[in-house]
Amino acid sequence: MVFTLKEMEEATSMFSDKNLIGKGGFGRVYRGVLKDG
């Protein structure tokens, strides 16, 4: 599955810290919710 940057920004509220799950060797991990569920 491939997501556009716009879809990812919408799903994560512009990569908000409130959706930050953690940080690791590959960067930050965010929780995201897609419009259609």
C-alpha distance matrix in Angstrom:
0.0 3.8 6.8 10.3 13.2 14.8 12.2 12.3 16.1 16.5 14.6 16.8 19.9 20.0 19.3 22.4 24.3 24.4 20.7 21.2 20.7 22.0 22.6 22.4 22.7 19.4 20.1 19.6 17.2 16.7 16.2 14.3 14.6 12.7 15.2 14.5 14.7
3.8 0.0 3.8 6.9 9.8 11.8 9.8 10.1 13.7 14.5 13.4 15.4 18.2 17.7 17.3 20.7 22.9 23.5 19.9 20.3 20.5 21.6 21.8 21.8 21.9 18.4 18.7 18.3 16.4 16.0 16.0 13.9 14.6 12.6 14.9 15.0 15.8
6.8 3.8 0.0 3.8 6.6 8.1 6.1 6.6 10.0 10.8 10.1 12.2 14.7 14.1 14.2 17.6 20.1 20.7 17.3 18.2 18.9 20.3 20.7 21.3 21.8 18.2 17.8 16.9 15.1 14.0 14.0 11.5 12.2 10.1 12.3 13.3 14.2
10.3 6.9 3.8 0.0 3.8 5.3 5.2 6.3 8.6 10.0 10.6 12.4 14.1 12.8 13.6 17.1 20.0 20.9 18.0 18.9 20.3 21.6 21.6 22.4 22.8 19.2 18.3 17.5 16.4 15.1 15.7 13.0 13.8 11.8 13.3 14.9 16.4
13.2 9.8 6.6 3.8 0.0 3.8 5.5 5.1 6.1 8.6 9.8 10.5 11.8 9.8 10.6 14.2 17.1 18.5 16.0 16.6 18.5 19.6 19.5 20.6 21.1 17.6 16.1 15.2 14.7 13.3 14.5 12.3 13.8 12.6 14.2 16.6 17.7
14.8 11.8 8.1 5.3 3.8 0.0 3.8 5.4 5.1 6.2 8.6 10.0 10.4 8.8 10.9 13.9 17.3 18.3 16.1 17.5 19.7 21.4 21.7 23.3 24.2 20.8 19.0 17.5 16.7 14.6 15.1 12.2 12.9 11.3 12.0 14.8 16.3
12.2 9.8 6.1 5.2 5.5 3.8 0.0 3.8 5.5 5.2 6.1 8.6 9.9 9.7 11.1 13.9 17.2 17.4 14.8 16.5 18.2 20.3 21.1 22.7 23.9 20.6 19.0 17.1 15.5 13.2 12.8 9.6 9.7 7.7 8.8 11.3 12.7
12.3 10.1 6.6 6.3 5.1 5.4 3.8 0.0 3.8 5.4 5.0 6.1 8.3 7.7 8.0 11.2 14.1 14.7 11.8 13.0 14.8 16.6 17.3 19.0 20.3 17.1 15.3 13.4 11.8 9.6 9.9 7.3 8.9 8.3 10.6 13.1 13.5
16.1 13.7 10.0 8.6 6.1 5.1 5.5 3.8 0.0 3.8 5.5 5.3 5.8 4.3 6.1 8.9 12.3 13.2 11.1 12.7 15.3 17.1 17.8 20.0 21.5 18.5 16.1 13.8 13.0 10.4 11.0 8.7 10.2 10.1 11.6 14.8 15.3
16.5 14.5 10.8 10.0 8.6 6.2 5.2 5.4 3.8 0.0 3.8 5.6 5.2 6.1 8.4 10.2 13.7 13.6 11.7 14.1 16.5 19.0 20.3 22.6 24.5 21.6 19.2 16.6 15.1 11.9 11.3 8.2 8.2 7.7 8.3 11.9 12.6
14.6 13.4 10.1 10.6 9.8 8.6 6.1 5.0 5.5 3.8 0.0 3.8 5.8 7.6 8.3 10.0 12.9 12.2 9.5 12.1 13.8 16.6 18.3 20.6 22.7 19.9 17.8 15.0 12.8 9.4 8.0 4.6 4.7 5.2 7.3 10.3 10.1
16.8 15.4 12.2 12.4 10.5 10.0 8.6 6.1 5.3 5.6 3.8 0.0 3.8 5.4 4.9 6.3 9.1 8.9 6.3 8.7 11.0 13.6 15.3 17.9 20.2 17.8 15.2 12.1 10.3 6.8 6.3 4.5 6.8 8.7 10.9 13.9 13.2
19.9 18.2 14.7 14.1 11.8 10.4 9.9 8.3 5.8 5.2 5.8 3.8 0.0 3.8 5.5 5.5 9.0 8.7 7.8 10.5 13.5 16.0 17.7 20.6 23.0 20.7 17.7 14.5 13.4 9.9 9.6 8.0 9.1 10.6 11.7 15.2 14.9
20.0 17.7 14.1 12.8 9.8 8.8 9.7 7.7 4.3 6.1 7.6 5.4 3.8 0.0 3.8 5.4 9.1 10.3 9.4 11.0 14.3 16.0 16.8 19.6 21.5 19.0 15.9 13.3 13.0 10.2 11.2 9.9 11.8 12.8 14.0 17.6 17.6
19.3 17.3 14.2 13.6 10.6 10.9 11.1 8.0 6.1 8.4 8.3 4.9 5.5 3.8 0.0 3.8 6.5 8.4 6.8 7.5 10.8 12.2 13.0 15.8 17.9 15.7 12.5 9.6 9.4 6.9 8.7 8.7 11.6 13.3 15.4 18.6 18.0
22.4 20.7 17.6 17.1 14.2 13.9 13.9 11.2 8.9 10.2 10.0 6.3 5.5 5.4 3.8 0.0 3.8 5.3 5.5 6.8 10.5 12.3 13.7 17.0 19.6 18.0 14.5 11.2 11.0 8.3 9.4 9.9 12.4 14.8 16.6 19.9 18.9
24.3 22.9 20.1 20.0 17.1 17.3 17.2 14.1 12.3 13.7 12.9 9.1 9.0 9.1 6.5 3.8 0.0 3.8 5.3 5.0 8.6 9.9 11.4 15.1 18.0 17.1 13.5 10.0 10.2 8.3 9.8 11.7 14.5 17.4 19.5 22.5 21.0
24.4 23.5 20.7 20.9 18.5 18.3 17.4 14.7 13.2 13.6 12.2 8.9 8.7 10.3 8.4 5.3 3.8 0.0 3.8 5.7 8.4 10.9 13.4 17.0 20.3 19.4 16.1 12.4 11.5 8.8 8.8 10.6 12.8 16.1 18.0 20.8 19.0
20.7 19.9 17.3 18.0 16.0 16.1 14.8 11.8 11.1 11.7 9.5 6.3 7.8 9.4 6.8 5.5 5.3 3.8 0.0 3.8 6.2 9.3 11.9 15.2 18.3 17.0 14.1 10.3 8.5 5.3 5.0 7.1 9.8 13.2 15.6 18.2 16.3
21.2 20.3 18.2 18.9 16.6 17.5 16.5 13.0 12.7 14.1 12.1 8.7 10.5 11.0 7.5 6.8 5.0 5.7 3.8 0.0 3.8 5.8 8.2 11.6 14.8 13.9 10.9 7.1 6.0 4.5 6.3 9.3 12.7 15.8 18.6 21.1 19.1
20.7 20.5 18.9 20.3 18.5 19.7 18.2 14.8 15.3 16.5 13.8 11.0 13.5 14.3 10.8 10.5 8.6 8.4 6.2 3.8 0.0 3.8 7.3 10.2 13.7 13.3 11.1 7.6 5.4 5.2 6.3 10.0 13.2 16.5 19.7 21.5 19.1
22.0 21.6 20.3 21.6 19.6 21.4 20.3 16.6 17.1 19.0 16.6 13.6 16.0 16.0 12.2 12.3 9.9 10.9 9.3 5.8 3.8 0.0 3.8 6.8 10.5 10.7 8.6 5.9 5.3 7.2 9.5 13.1 16.5 19.5 22.8 24.7 22.4
22.6 21.8 20.7 21.6 19.5 21.7 21.1 17.3 17.8 20.3 18.3 15.3 17.7 16.8 13.0 13.7 11.4 13.4 11.9 8.2 7.3 3.8 0.0 3.8 7.2 7.8 5.6 4.3 6.0 9.1 12.2 15.3 19.0 21.6 25.0 26.9 24.9
22.4 21.8 21.3 22.4 20.6 23.3 22.7 19.0 20.0 22.6 20.6 17.9 20.6 19.6 15.8 17.0 15.1 17.0 15.2 11.6 10.2 6.8 3.8 0.0 3.8 5.4 5.3 6.3 7.9 11.5 14.5 17.5 21.1 23.4 27.0 28.6 26.7
22.7 21.9 21.8 22.8 21.1 24.2 23.9 20.3 21.5 24.5 22.7 20.2 23.0 21.5 17.9 19.6 18.0 20.3 18.3 14.8 13.7 10.5 7.2 3.8 0.0 3.8 5.7 8.5 10.5 14.2 17.4 19.9 23.6 25.5 29.0 30.6 28.9
19.4 18.4 18.2 19.2 17.6 20.8 20.6 17.1 18.5 21.6 19.9 17.8 20.7 19.0 15.7 18.0 17.1 19.4 17.0 13.9 13.3 10.7 7.8 5.4 3.8 0.0 3.8 7.0 8.8 12.3 15.6 17.6 21.2 22.7 26.2 27.8 26.4
20.1 18.7 17.8 18.3 16.1 19.0 19.0 15.3 16.1 19.2 17.8 15.2 17.7 15.9 12.5 14.5 13.5 16.1 14.1 10.9 11.1 8.6 5.6 5.3 5.7 3.8 0.0 3.8 6.7 10.0 13.6 15.7 19.4 21.2 24.5 26.5 25.2
19.6 18.3 16.9 17.5 15.2 17.5 17.1 13.4 13.8 16.6 15.0 12.1 14.5 13.3 9.6 11.2 10.0 12.4 10.3 7.1 7.6 5.9 4.3 6.3 8.5 7.0 3.8 0.0 3.8 6.6 10.2 12.6 16.4 18.6 21.9 24.0 22.5
17.2 16.4 15.1 16.4 14.7 16.7 15.5 11.8 13.0 15.1 12.8 10.3 13.4 13.0 9.4 11.0 10.2 11.5 8.5 6.0 5.4 5.3 6.0 7.9 10.5 8.8 6.7 3.8 0.0 3.8 7.0 9.7 13.4 15.7 19.2 21.0 19.2
16.7 16.0 14.0 15.1 13.3 14.6 13.2 9.6 10.4 11.9 9.4 6.8 9.9 10.2 6.9 8.3 8.3 8.8 5.3 4.5 5.2 7.2 9.1 11.5 14.2 12.3 10.0 6.6 3.8 0.0 3.8 6.3 10.0 12.7 15.9 18.1 16.3
16.2 16.0 14.0 15.7 14.5 15.1 12.8 9.9 11.0 11.3 8.0 6.3 9.6 11.2 8.7 9.4 9.8 8.8 5.0 6.3 6.3 9.5 12.2 14.5 17.4 15.6 13.6 10.2 7.0 3.8 0.0 3.8 7.0 10.2 13.4 15.3 13.1
14.3 13.9 11.5 13.0 12.3 12.2 9.6 7.3 8.7 8.2 4.6 4.5 8.0 9.9 8.7 9.9 11.7 10.6 7.1 9.3 10.0 13.1 15.3 17.5 19.9 17.6 15.7 12.6 9.7 6.3 3.8 0.0 3.8 6.6 9.8 11.8 10.2
14.6 14.6 12.2 13.8 13.8 12.9 9.7 8.9 10.2 8.2 4.7 6.8 9.1 11.8 11.6 12.4 14.5 12.8 9.8 12.7 13.2 16.5 19.0 21.1 23.6 21.2 19.4 16.4 13.4 10.0 7.0 3.8 0.0 3.8 6.6 8.5 6.6
12.7 12.6 10.1 11.8 12.6 11.3 7.7 8.3 10.1 7.7 5.2 8.7 10.6 12.8 13.3 14.8 17.4 16.1 13.2 15.8 16.5 19.5 21.6 23.4 25.5 22.7 21.2 18.6 15.7 12.7 10.2 6.6 3.8 0.0 3.8 5.5 5.3
15.2 14.9 12.3 13.3 14.2 12.0 8.8 10.6 11.6 8.3 7.3 10.9 11.7 14.0 15.4 16.6 19.5 18.0 15.6 18.6 19.7 22.8 25.0 27.0 29.0 26.2 24.5 21.9 19.2 15.9 13.4 9.8 6.6 3.8 0.0 3.8 5.5
14.5 15.0 13.3 14.9 16.6 14.8 11.3 13.1 14.8 11.9 10.3 13.9 15.2 17.6 18.6 19.9 22.5 20.8 18.2 21.1 21.5 24.7 26.9 28.6 30.6 27.8 26.5 24.0 21.0 18.1 15.3 11.8 8.5 5.5 3.8 0.0 3.8
14.7 15.8 14.2 16.4 17.7 16.3 12.7 13.5 15.3 12.6 10.1 13.2 14.9 17.6 18.0 18.9 21.0 19.0 16.3 19.1 19.1 22.4 24.9 26.7 28.9 26.4 25.2 22.5 19.2 16.3 13.1 10.2 6.6 5.3 5.5 3.8 0.0
